Amino acid sequence: MKTKFYKYQGAGNDFILIDHTHSTLEHTDNQFIEDLCHRRFGIGADGLMFVTKHENYDFEMYYFNADGKLGSMCGNGGRCIVAFAKQLGIIERETNFLAVDGPHYARISENGEWVDLQMIDVNTITKDGEAYVLNTGSPHYVTIQNNLKDFDVFSEGKKIRYNQIYSEKGINVNFVEDQGDHLFVRTYERGVEDETYACGTGVTAVAMAIAKHKNQTGHIKTDIKVLGGDIKIEFDYDGANFTNVFLCGPAKLVFEGEVN
């Protein structure tokens, strides 16, 4: 039997998407998902998502990392799945859908290639030395790094992700450099176990960590550059709670095909 798939990318974070609205998702072949995400022997992607039916929401999002395992929330994946839902005719310009970390609201541009995705509120940030640790739907470690363009993100990120504190559950490791009018961010992602071109929950965590680091409050807008392009983050911060959080960026169809 052949399965139709669609390949999307959001600021270089790329995903395989499959329409599963015709039935409930009861079983997944994790090895098959890992094989599809392999960049030499499969389609190639940072993760795979199923769009499924839900009686109380427009749809439900199931996200699997490139290692084939069910993942935590993926922000850029969330934006891509909204664009996919529009392509499928499930939604038009706005949606309320369900993900692993709860309900999400999103709005999409008329051409379907720019998505503003509301993320969860965050009220807890801790410190690990000089680094910030927080959960924006996925757990993140944020550290400030000079000369980030030439920094060895893979090696240094892997050390932190697999150290004694984080190795059991894993953590995504974000390195950020303040370049004046924007933040430059590079991320080592658990589940992918490599640097990715973008991480939506990661850049959200970075924007929050820098706001706390700088003692900023009010309505904050942050422009962020990643290896795959530009992303914008907006939120309200009162010094303790981050609310009305939006991850905004591109979500584009790359190609489609069929797999056995």
C-alpha positions in Angstrom: 0.0 0.0 0.0 1.3 3.5 -0.9 1.1 6.4 1.5 0.9 10.0 0.4 3.4 12.3 2.1 4.2 16.1 2.0 7.5 17.7 2.9 7.3 21.1 4.6 10.0 23.4 6.0 9.8 26.2 8.5 13.0 28.3 8.5 15.0 25.2 7.4 13.4 23.0 10.1 12.0 20.3 7.8 9.2 17.7 8.3 7.3 14.9 6.7 3.6 15.3 7.0 0.9 12.7 6.5 -2.9 13.1 6.5 -4.4 10.7 8.9 -7.8 12.3 9.3 -9.6 9.3 7.9 -8.9 7.2 11.0 -7.5 7.3 14.6 -3.8 6.9 15.2 -3.5 3.7 17.1 -0.2 2.2 16.1 3.0 3.6 14.6 6.0 1.8 13.3 8.8 3.8 15.0 11.6 2.2 12.9 9.7 3.1 9.7 9.4 6.7 10.8 13.2 6.7 11.6 13.9 5.3 8.2 11.7 7.9 6.4 13.5 10.7 8.3 17.0 9.4 7.4 18.7 11.9 5.1 20.5 9.3 3.0 18.2 6.3 2.9 14.8 8.0 3.3 13.0 11.2 2.5 15.0 13.1 5.0 13.6 15.3 7.8 14.0 16.6 11.3 10.7 14.8 12.2 7.4 13.4 11.0 3.9 14.5 11.8 0.4 13.0 11.5 -2.7 15.2 11.2 -5.5 13.4 12.9 -9.2 14.1 13.7 -10.3 15.4 17.0 -13.9 16.0 18.1 -13.2 19.2 20.0 -10.5 20.8 17.8 -9.9 21.4 14.1 -7.3 18.6 14.3 -4.7 17.0 16.5 -1.0 17.0 15.9 1.2 14.0 16.5 4.9 14.7 16.3 7.7 12.1 16.0 11.4 13.0 16.2 13.9 11.8 13.5 14.8 8.9 15.8 11.3 7.6 15.4 10.2 8.3 18.9 7.1 10.4 19.9 8.3 13.8 20.7 7.4 16.8 22.8 6.0 20.0 21.2 7.7 21.2 18.1 7.1 24.9 17.3 8.2 25.0 13.7 6.4 21.7 13.2 3.3 23.3 14.6 3.5 26.1 12.1 4.1 23.7 9.3 1.1 21.5 10.3 -1.1 24.6 10.3 0.0 25.3 6.7 -0.7 21.7 5.8 -4.1 21.8 7.4 -4.9 24.8 5.2 -3.7 22.9 2.2 -6.0 20.0 3.1 -9.0 22.3 3.4 -9.4 21.6 7.2 -9.0 25.2 8.1 -9.0 28.6 6.4 -7.1 31.5 8.1 -7.4 30.6 11.8 -7.4 27.4 13.8 -7.5 25.8 17.3 -5.7 22.5 17.4 -4.4 20.1 19.9 -0.8 19.1 20.5 1.1 17.1 23.1 1.5 20.2 25.3 -2.2 21.2 25.0 -4.3 23.4 22.8 -2.8 25.9 20.4 -4.3 28.9 18.4 -2.7 29.9 15.1 -3.4 32.3 12.3 -2.1 31.9 8.7 -1.5 34.3 5.9 -3.7 34.3 2.8 -1.0 32.6 0.7 -0.5 29.9 3.4 3.2 30.5 3.8 3.5 32.5 7.1 2.1 31.3 10.4 1.7 32.9 13.8 1.5 30.1 16.3 0.5 30.8 19.9 2.8 28.9 22.3 2.2 27.9 26.0 2.6 30.4 28.8 5.8 30.1 30.8 6.2 31.0 34.4 9.3 29.2 35.5 12.9 29.8 34.5 15.8 28.4 36.4 19.6 28.8 36.2 22.3 26.2 35.6 25.4 28.3 36.2 25.1 31.2 33.8 22.7 29.3 31.5 18.9 29.5 31.6 16.7 26.4 31.7 13.0 26.5 30.8 10.2 24.6 29.1 8.3 26.1 26.2 6.6 22.9 25.2 10.0 21.2 25.1 12.8 21.5 27.6 15.5 24.0 26.7 19.0 25.1 27.9 20.0 28.6 26.8 23.5 30.0 27.0 25.1 33.2 25.6 28.0 32.6 23.3 30.3 35.0 21.5 31.5 34.4 17.9 28.6 31.9 17.4 29.2 31.7 13.7 32.4 29.7 14.2 31.3 27.9 17.4 31.2 24.0 17.4 27.5 23.7 18.3 27.4 19.9 17.6 30.2 19.0 20.0 29.4 21.5 22.8 25.7 20.9 22.5 26.1 17.2 22.7 28.2 17.5 25.9 25.4 19.4 27.6 22.6 17.3 26.3 24.3 14.1 27.6 25.8 15.4 30.8 24.9 13.9 34.2 22.1 16.4 34.8 20.2 16.1 31.5 21.2 12.7 29.9 18.3 10.7 31.2 15.5 12.8 29.7 17.6 14.9 27.3 17.4 18.7 26.7 17.7 20.9 23.7 20.7 23.2 23.8 20.5 26.7 22.4 23.5 29.1 21.9 22.6 32.7 21.4 24.6 35.8 20.4 23.0 39.3 20.7 23.8 41.1 17.4 22.1 44.3 18.2 18.9 44.5 16.1 18.4 40.7 16.3 19.5 37.5 18.2 21.5 34.9 16.3 20.6 31.4 17.5 22.0 27.9 16.9 20.5 24.8 18.4 21.5 21.2 19.1 18.2 19.2 19.3 17.6 16.0 21.2 15.8 13.4 19.2 17.5 14.6 16.1 20.9 14.4 18.0 22.4 17.1 15.8 22.3 20.8 15.0 19.1 21.8 13.2 18.6 24.8 10.9 15.9 26.1 13.3 14.0 25.2 16.5 10.7 26.9 17.2 10.4 26.1 20.9 14.1 26.8 21.1 14.0 30.4 19.8 11.0 31.0 21.9 13.0 29.9 25.0 15.9 32.1 23.9 13.8 35.2 23.5 12.4 34.6 27.0 15.8 34.0 28.6 17.3 37.1 27.1 14.3 39.2 28.3 14.9 37.9 31.8 18.7 38.4 31.4 18.1 42.0 30.4 15.4 42.6 33.0 13.0 43.6 30.2 9.2 43.8 30.8 6.1 44.7 28.9 5.2 43.6 25.4 8.4 42.4 23.8 9.1 41.7 20.1 12.3 39.9 19.2 13.7 39.3 15.8 15.8 36.1 15.5 18.1 34.8 12.8 18.7 31.0 12.6 20.7 29.1 10.0 17.4 28.6 8.0 16.1 32.1 8.0 14.2 34.7 10.1 11.7 34.1 12.9 9.9 36.6 15.1 8.8 36.1 18.8 6.3 38.2 20.6 5.1 37.9 24.2 4.0 39.9 27.3 6.4 39.6 30.3 5.6 41.1 33.8 8.9 40.0 35.4 7.5 36.6 36.4 5.1 35.3 33.7 5.4 35.1 29.9 1.9 35.2 28.3 0.4 35.8 24.9 3.4 34.1 23.4 3.6 33.9 19.6 6.1 32.1 17.3 5.9 33.7 13.9 7.6 32.6 10.7 7.5 30.9 7.3 6.0 27.4 6.6 6.4 26.2 3.0 5.6 23.1 1.0 8.8 21.7 -0.5 7.5 18.6 -2.4 5.1 15.7 -2.2 5.2 12.1 -3.1 4.3 8.5 -2.1 6.1 5.8 -0.1 5.4 2.1 0.2 
